[in-house]
Amino acid sequence: MLNTTIKTTKSQEVFAAAQNLMPGGVSSPVRAFKSVGGQPIVFDRVKGAYIWDVDGNQYIDYVGTWGPAICGHAHPEVIAALHEALEKGTSFGAPSVLENVLAEMVIDAVPSIEMVRFVNSGTEACMGVLRLMRAFTNREKIIKFEGCYHGHADAFLVKAGSGVATLGLPDSPGVPKLATSTTLTAPFNDLEAVKALFEENRDEIAGVILEPVVGNAGFIAPDAGFLEGLRELTHEYGALLVFDEVMTGFRIAYGGAQEKFGVTPDLTTLGKVIGGGLPVGAYGGRRDIMSMVAPAGPVYQAGTLSGNPLAMTAGIKTLELLQKPGTYEYLERITKKLADGLLQIAKETGHPVCGGQISAMFGLFFTSGPVHNYEDAKKSDTAKFGRFHRGILERGVYLAPSQFEAGFTSFAHTEEDIEQTLAVARDVMSSI
Ligand code: KE4
């Protein structure tokens, strides 16, 4: 059993200094632990399924730098490939073979993608795909779902999930009304609400964008028929269907949620896993749509570091590792054992709970549920989640510091890690 009172002196010193230097002491809001209480731990290094903080404490990691570390942190083959690539320079700002290689791998893997454009983050990918869907349809309105998060571009900061939900922000100051006046929202899993929006805004909706499996409102799976229903509605009303697979891509399956559920969108955004931990994003889809992107077409989008050789290298090696036979069967097995175990332990220790997993993505809510959408998720006991988070953290298990995030496993996680995590969870759930 890992010790239950971790020493965090150095973390506290570093974080105190950070708060004078950077807003909230972090480079991204959710890292500040605002909604779970307590101070964040400051990382020193990561390897495989583990984190070591600056005080030398070790943790089993279920954040995986928010998804990219699906092969485990600092996989030796990724590191070796990066060392080799580094010798040839860190950035070209010009075509490179590496972009062709990763583009081919993405096109081969993801059912909807016939052409792809690389960018530097999921936010950029969603910004690019928004402009493209509007240009292709010559319509301006979009439908997103409450609790879904598509990066921090203005148009998407409407009832957004992830850090926006975590901080309980109504949305964000500084976003002009005009920027969100064309963003319509509906509850996730509610086809009737989507149909009503299409009826009320006939011929004005460019498309529907969603996380096919929600990770940014906590873990929420699509109800049976929901994705298929969106595919039919968008066809019926001449709108595009866009899957934001920045989180689910290459995690729910090698071909993403669209492969798992057999629903093919018109456009897809990617990020995280395809960069293997280096800054990357991508958007892609039907050739007739992607051919509108500059310089092939008139839709402008650009980036100094897009297609960066180091990010391409890490992405190529990561996808090669994921292609190994049995990878996704292993991820499904250990993640199911973890999620089922957590739910079982919560019930045995008297906590109303619901949740689940799909492949290497999982989540739980402290409510009997069911949780079909963001409104349901908000009914969960987030204070209890905070106590659970802190309790397991002090026993060496690192979960996302927010109820409105998902958990991630990697194929570096062993059966022993899962057993250890469940033992720690039982200890904590018995006392919160
Ligand atoms: P980035 O700009 O953070 O690379 O990607 C934005 C994004 C877009 N779409 C989906 C489905 C996403 O999950 C994300 C980013 N995910 C969050 C975690 N929920 C990143 C962590 C953070 O904001 O610090």
Residues whose N, C-alpha, C, O or C-beta is under 5 A from the ligand:
A	BS01	KE4	S28 V30 W66 S121 G122 T123 Y149 H150 G151 S162 E211 N216 D244 V246 M247 G271
